[in-house]
Amino acid sequence: MSRCRRGFYVAMLSPLLGFIMLYTFRYTFVADHYQYVACIGPLTLAAAGLAAGFERVKAKHAVPALAGAGTLLCVLGGLTWAQCGAY
C-alpha cells in the first residue's frame, strides 16, 4: 500500500483512535465496523485501476478479460458465501 493510501486510511480511522469521543462509544467500545468507512478510498482507487486496465484491453482480448472478471466474481462470491456461515 502506498504512503498516500495509508495516510488516507489512518486519517479516516482517526475518530476511532480515542482522541475524539463519539456518541456510540458511550455504549460500546467495539468500533471495528467503522473501518469499512475508511476502506472506501483504497477500494475506489482499486476499482479505478481495474477500469483503466479493462479500457486498455483491446477488442481481441475481451473474452479473456471477461473470463478473468467472471472468475474473480465467482471466487469473491464463494468467499462471501463461506464467511456467511460465521454469522
C-alpha positions in Angstrom: 0.0 0.0 0.0 1.4 3.4 -0.9 2.1 6.1 1.6 -0.8 8.2 0.4 -3.3 5.4 0.8 -2.0 4.5 4.2 -2.3 8.2 5.2 -5.9 8.4 4.0 -6.8 5.2 5.8 -5.3 6.4 9.1 -7.0 9.8 8.7 -10.3 8.1 8.1 -9.8 6.0 11.2 -8.6 8.9 13.4 -12.0 9.3 15.1 -11.7 5.7 16.3 -8.3 6.2 17.9 -9.9 7.6 21.1 -8.9 11.3 20.7 -12.5 12.2 19.8 -15.3 10.8 21.9 -18.0 9.5 19.6 -21.6 9.1 20.9 -21.6 5.4 20.1 -18.6 4.9 22.4 -20.9 5.7 25.4 -22.5 2.3 25.0 -19.8 0.2 23.4 -16.1 0.2 22.7 -16.4 -2.1 19.8 -15.9 0.1 16.8 -14.3 -2.2 14.3 -17.2 -1.8 11.9 -16.1 1.8 11.3 -13.1 0.6 9.4 -15.4 0.0 6.4 -15.8 3.8 6.0 -12.0 4.1 5.8 -11.9 1.3 3.2 -13.8 3.4 0.7 -10.8 5.3 -0.6 -8.5 2.4 -1.3 -11.3 0.4 -2.8 -12.2 3.3 -5.1 -8.6 3.5 -6.2 -8.5 -0.2 -6.9 -11.8 0.0 -8.9 -10.4 2.9 -10.9 -7.3 0.9 -11.7 -9.3 -2.1 -12.8 -11.5 0.1 -15.0 -8.4 1.7 -16.6 -6.9 -1.7 -17.1 -10.0 -3.0 -18.9 -10.1 0.1 -21.1 -6.6 -0.8 -22.3 -7.7 -4.3 -23.3 -8.3 -4.4 -27.0 -11.4 -6.0 -28.5 -9.5 -9.1 -29.4 -8.6 -9.7 -25.7 -12.1 -9.0 -24.5 -13.1 -12.7 -23.9 -10.1 -13.5 -21.6 -10.7 -10.2 -19.7 -14.3 -11.1 -19.2 -13.4 -14.6 -18.2 -10.9 -13.2 -15.7 -13.5 -10.8 -14.3 -16.1 -13.6 -14.1 -13.6 -15.9 -12.3 -12.8 -13.1 -9.8 -16.5 -12.6 -9.1 -17.0 -16.3 -8.6 -14.1 -16.5 -6.2 -15.2 -13.5 -4.2 -18.8 -14.8 -4.2 -17.6 -18.1 -2.8 -15.5 -16.5 -0.1 -18.6 -14.4 0.8 -20.7 -17.5 1.0 -18.2 -19.2 3.2 -18.0 -16.2 5.5 -21.7 -16.0 5.9 -21.6 -19.3 7.8 -19.8 -17.4 10.7 -22.8 -15.2 11.1 
